[in-house]
Amino acid sequence: MAKATLELGSAELDVLKVLWDRGPRTVREVLDELHARGRRVAYTTVLTLLTRLEQKGAVASDKSEQAYVYRPKVTRERVTATRLRTLVQQLYDGAATPLVLQLMQSEKFSPEEIAQLQQLIDRLEHKD
């Protein structure tokens, strides 16, 4: 699939999260998982969302069994990167540093997360 921007609504993203977390699933299995996560949706709604995601190229279906089995075609990382690029463009005119600084100032990080961030900073400093 081309690297075009993939526009996803929140309900579509919820369905994709199930497929990323649980692997290939039928409509019924996605529905059951959404219910377990507190999302009350109808079977037909999940079917519609999966059909839309397939049309957008975000999921693929295996029609070899009685029930279609859907799997993600896009990674969580790709969707995250696309959404972050859009957010940075909309809020910070394309400059990522203010977003990072805002997160660092307003969010709580565990010592492990801080160590990971420090390792990333060290790698970036020594990249030149």
Buried (B, 14 or more C-beta within 10 A) or exposed (E): EEEEEBEBEEBBBBBBBBBBEEEBBBBEBBBBBBEEEEBEBEEEBBBBBBBBBBEBEBBBBEEEEEEBBBEBBBEBEBBEEBBEEEEBEEEBEEEEEEBEEEEEEEEEEEEEEEEEEEEEEEEEEEEE
